[in-house]
């Protein structure tokens, strides 16, 4: 962890670029301007006055996701999956009123869910419709794929699957499953939950070895492209796969965790050192992805 913090994050990540990834709204705007695929931004809420007019914004909607711009670990994310008359339906099937949604957003902009309790911004984005290939492997939430990108090379990947214990969130600390993925093929390497090896999803019983990631080459290309956009040498790129739109960038992280190594049963250091030994200054996205697939 110390080596990651000092030699990789500290050395390769210019702190002036951190606001691009520490703020999810900034990430969406920069990615959209660069032409990278992201879930569509619906609305931004910065003040209490804007919350009072929210009813008109959500009136025609049947589904959406509300997020804090500076949240972490899945805190403050509200997923609305449907509507029944004057009530919205959350991802767990329970109803939520417009007044409760407003209260949630009030808490969000006041900093309840943000890092350090700082005043925040809330935004609404389109709900990702999970690709059919993941239906048997996830409980209520949306699985995502974390890729470690170093100097523009995807060097290690992990699929995070939601469970009942994780409350439908793809967060390993809350009990989601981490499935290590070979960079060459996107096929499972092994899977862990609470740092212990598992072979089947605890809620659905699906065999995790049967997992296959659709659009894998496209996904790697999308993740590798974030290097040019952020100019951060070491970052985590989180991607979801929509059944209609394919891979979409969900968020970026300048300080990605190390549990990805447990899911892959491999350390990051040898791969990081291999990239450091390369003269990659003239290598484009396609060349970097090809190198990673050939070597990792």
N, C-alpha and C positions, 0 to 999 in steps of 0.2 A: 504494500500500500504506500509506504514512504517513497519507494522508487517511482511508482506511478505518479504520485503527487509532485515530486521534485523534478525527475528527469523527463517525464513525458508531458504531464499537464502543465507544470511550471515552465518547462523549456519550449514547448511547441504551441502553447495557447497564449496568445496575446490578450491580456486582460481587457483591453479596449474593445475586444470582439465579444466578450461575455454577454452583454445585454441582448445580443441577437439570439442567444439560446436560453438565457435565464428567464426571459419573458416570452411565453408561448405565443402571445399576439404578435410580437416582433418577428418571431420565427415564421409565422404564417405569412406575414406581409412580405418578408424578404424572399421566402421560397416561392411565393406566388409571382413576385416581380421577376424572378429568375426562370419562370416557366416550369417549376417543379410541381408535381402532382400533390395536392393536399386536400383534406376535407374542406368543402366550401364554407367560407365565413358568412354567417347570416346577419349578425348584429353585434355591436360593441356597446357596453354599458360602462360609463365612467363616473357618473354622478347619481345621487339619489333622485334628482329630478327626472333623469332619463329612465329610471326604474318605474316611475309613476306612469310613464307612457308606454311601458312594455306590453301592456295588454293588447294594443293594436298590432304590435309586431308578431306576437305568438298566436293571435287569433286564428290565422289561416293555417297554422302548423299542426301537424299530428305527431311529429317526432323531431327531436333535436338534442344537442348536448350543450350544457352550460359549464364553462370552465373558468377558474381564476387564472389570470395571466401569469402570476408568479407562484402558483401552487407547486407542490411536490408530493411524490408518493401517492398520487391519486386522490389527495384530499380536495374536497370541495367540488368534485366533478358530479354533476347531476345529469343522469341519462333518462330522457323521456322517450318511450318506445311506442306510445299510442295515445288514443283519446277516446273517452266515452262521455258524450254530452258535454257538461261543463267541467269535467275532471280530466286531467292528464294521467297517463299511466307510466310509472317508473319501470326501470329494467327488471326489478324484482316482482313486478305485478301489482304493487300497491298504488293506490291513487294519490295524486297530489294536485292541490288547487292552484289557481293562478296566484292567489294571495300568498300561498306557501312558496311558490317559485320566486315571487318578488322578495319575500323575506330571506330566502336563500341568497339571492343576488345582493341584497343589502348587507348581509353578513360577509359576502365575498369582497365587495368593494371596501368594506371597513377593515379588511385585513385578517379576518378570522382564519382563512385557509392559506394565507401567503407565508413565505419564508420570513421569519422575524416579526410577523404581525404587522408588516408594512401595509399602508393603504394600497389598494389594488384596483385592477380593472377586470371586469367580467366580460366574457364574450360567448355568443352562441354560434355553434357550427353544425353542419349537417351531420346526421347520424350515419355512421358507417354500417352498411349491411354486410354481415359476415359472409365470406365466401363459403359456398356449400361444402367444400372439402374440409372445413373445420367444425361442422355442425356436431359431430359425434365426440369432439375433443375439447369442448369448452362448455362451461356452465354459466349461462345467462349473459356474460359479458363478451367483450371483443378481444380475441387473442391478438398479440402484436409480436413483431420480430425486432429484437435489438441487435444491431450490428455495430461492432467497434470499428471505427474508421481511423486509420493512421496514415497521415500524409496523403490522403485520398484513396488508400487501399482498404477494402473490407477484409479484416484479418480474422475475425471470429464472430459467429452468429448464434443466436439463441431465440427460440420461439417461447413466448410466455403465455401459458394457458390459464384461463380463469377457472376457479373452483368455487364450491359452496363456501368453503372456509375463507377464501379471499374476497367473499362478498361480490363476486362478479368483476373484480378488478385484477388486471394483469400485473400484480405486484408480488414479487417473490417473498418479501418480508411479511406479507399478509397471508401467505399460503398458496399462492399461484404455483404452477409447475413450470420449471425451466427445462426446455428441451434443446440440448446442444445440436447445432446444425453444421454439417460439413460445408465449407465454402464452395467446394467444387460442385456439389450436386444439390445442396439444400436438404439432404436426407438426414434423419435423426442419428445422432451419435450415441447419446444416452439422455436420461431424464432424471431430474431431482425435484423433490418437494421437501421443504424444511431441511435442506442439505442432505437428504437421504435419497438413494436411488429408488425410482419407481418405474414400473413397466406398463402400467395401465392408468387411465384417468380414474381417480377415486369416485367420481360421481356418475360417470357414464359407462365405465368399464371398458372403454375403447383401448385397444392395443396401441401404445404410442409408437411402436416400430412401424406401424402402417401409415403414419403421417407422411404426407407429401405436400410440399410448398408449391403452389401454382405461380407461374410467371417469375421463377427464380432469377434468371439472367437479367430481366427487366428490373427486378427489385434491387439486385446488386448495383446495377448502373445508376439507379435513382439515389441509392445511399451514397455511393462514391462521389456523385455530383455535388453533395453538400460541402465538400472540401473547398471547391471554388467559390461557393456562395458565402460561407462563413469565414474562410481563411483560418480556421482552427485546425491544428495538426492532429489533435487527439480528441475524438468525440464519440459519443454514442448516438446512433440514429435509430429512432423507433418508427417502424413502418407497420401499417395495417393493410389488409387486402380486402377491398370492397368487391362484392360479387359482380358488380357492373363496371366499376371504374378501375379495378386492378389495384396495384400497390400505390399507397398514399403515405406521405410523410406525416406522422402524427406529432412528433416533437424531437428536439435535439438536446443533447446534454453534454456540457463541457467537462463533467466530472463523473463519467459512467462508473458504476460499481464493478466489483471483481467477481461476483458470483457466477458470471458467464463462464469462468474457468472450471467451476464445479460441474456445470451442465455439460461441458465439452470434455471433461477429464483431461485437460491440457492447460498448460500455462501460456500466458500472453508473451512473456519475455522473448522466447526464440523467434516468434513471428515479428515482433517489434524490431528485434535486432536485424532480422533478414531485410526488412524494409529500409532500415537505417543504412545498410550496406549498399543499397541501390542508388544509382544516380537517376532519380525519377523526375528531374525538373522538366524534361520535355515529353514526358509520358501523359497521354490524354486519358480520359475516363475509361474508354474501352480497353486500352492497353493495361491500365492498372487492374481492372476487373479480371482480365485474362490472366495476368500474373498471379493474382490471388487464387483463382480457380485452379491454376496449374500447380500451385505450391501448398495450398492450405486445404 
